[in-house]
Amino acid sequence: MNLIGEKLMTKTRIEWIDFARIIAILTVLYIHATDGVYILSSNSIVDHSIYSQIFNYASLFIGRLGVPFFLMITGYLLLDRTYDDSKTQNFWMENCKDLIIITIIWVVIYFVTLEFINSGNTLINPTETGALFFSHMWYMPMIIGMYLSMPFVASAFKQFEIDTIYQATIVFSILAFIIPFISIIFEMNGISGMNLQYNLGFSGGAYGIYIILGYLVKKGKFKKISKHNLLALFIISFVICVLFQYYAFTIKYNFLLWYEFPFVMFGSLTLFELCSRMKSIRFNSSIKKLSKYSFAVFLIHNIFRLPLLPFIAALPYSEPVKTIILWILLVILSYATSAIIYKIPKFGKYILYME
């Protein structure tokens, strides 16, 4: 899957995909560290200094790159394939079935762990612990649904020229990203009732579009854009996301930077395209090993986040420093635990979805 894509790359590895997958998992851990620290450190971000607020807003943009990266890797690896009845059924059996089983297993693991943490911890509100603990599991049913549809979408794409797919993606992107953004602008300025009704049908919404964007990257649709312009677009997207969040805060508008925000899409796409142009990756053997554990780290890291949060929140440092400390600890503990569990017979395959 690209969070899971190790199974898809065992024969022919793509170095920059390994690198992109590491960026993705590290940014996912980073945003979970940021969310945890800022939720526990105070009741409202208004209690933080302007420096701390800007750090939070910048961190939210960086953290939001992870899921789009995983989805674009999925599109890059899976949409340019040929599927028939037999290949489709094999694809479902090898991916969807195992993912459903693993999701159920880890929901049980999380629930048991959460009950244990709540029973002996008075520092964290049970409602907050539940929200933090299961905050990343929305991804699993979403990606399973995308996997079920993948063979049909890939087969349909074979019937069309790349320009036709590109044009359709632009239209769907306007519906999924731009129109909601315009509605937010109106609402922030006191103009209500401007939510336009539309239906994206079988597109998969914003998440499906990210997958298609990965496919378009593979087809070279963005190669005409220079590296300098891509970098400029990435920086502009970053700045707009930070300023937009700060503006929402100043007018007391409840805004959550999410994957439907157009400049999260622009920022992640431009960075992904830049990664795809990397001709060689330094320390490739180490990158390959770290990439191998990306999905395992995704599953495991939240088990460490909650027990660590009360101690990190109590440290006599600013929230940005606490965030970095928690993030480093999550990276080290999650990777180390994944490597240890993987060595236990059968666990790597059945618990961590690793070959």
C-alpha positions, 0 to 999 in steps of 0.5 A: 500500500505504500504504507504497506508497500513492502510486499509490492517492491520485493522484486524490483525496488525503487529507491526514491519510493523507499525514501518517500515512504520514510518521509511519510511515516516520520511525518505521521509520527511527527504530527501525532507527537505535535497533537499529543503535546499541544492537546495536553500542554494546555486547554487552548492554544491561546495559552501558548506564545506566538512562537509556539503557535507558529511552530504548531501551525508549521508542524501541522502542515509538515505532519499532513504530508504523510498520508498524501505521500502514502496514497500517492505511493499507492497510486504510483505502484498499483494503478499502472497495472493490468488486472483480470478476474484472477489477478483481482481476486488474488490482489484482494486475498493478498492485501484486503483480507490480511489488512482487515484481519490485522485491523481487527487485531490491532483494534483489540490490542489498542482497546486492551492497552487503552483500558490498562493505561486509563486504569492507572493514569489520572493525568489524562482525561479518558476521552482524550486518551481514546481520541489520541489512541485511535486517532490514526486508525481511520486510515485503515478502513479508508485504504481497505476501501481504496484497495477494493476499488483499485483493480476497477480504477486501474482497468478503467484507466487503460481505456483513456489517454493520460490527458483525459485522466489529467483533465478529469483529475483537475475537475474532481480536484476543484470539487474536492479541494477548491470549492470547500476552501471557498466555502470556508473563506465565506464562512470565516467572513460571516457569510453562511449558507454558501456550502455548495452541494456536490457528489464526487461519486466513485472518485474516492474523494480527496483520498482517491485524488491523491492516489490518482496524482501518484499515478500521474506522477508516474506517467510524467504529467508534471515533468515540465514543471522545473524543480525551482518552480516545484520548490517555490510552490511547496514553500508557498503552500507551506506559508499559506497553510501557516498564515491561514491557520493563524488568521483563523485563530485571530478571528476565533474560527475553529479551523482544522488543517486537513487533507482536503485543504488545497495547499496541503494537496499542492505542498504534498504533490510538489514534494512528491514530484521532487522526490520522484526526480531523485536519481540516487539515494545516499545510504540506500541500504539503510533507507531500504531497511527503515522503509521495510518497517514503515507500516509496523511503525505506524501500527506500533507507535501509538502504544508508546505515545500515550504512556510517554505523554504525561511525562513529556508534558511535565518537562520544564521545556516549551511545547516545541521542544517537548514535541521534538523530544516525543517525536524522537522517542516515538521514532526510536522506540517504534522502529526498535520494537518493530525490528524485535517483533519481526524476529519472532516467528510468524509475528512479522507476517501476521501482526505487522503485515511484513514479509 
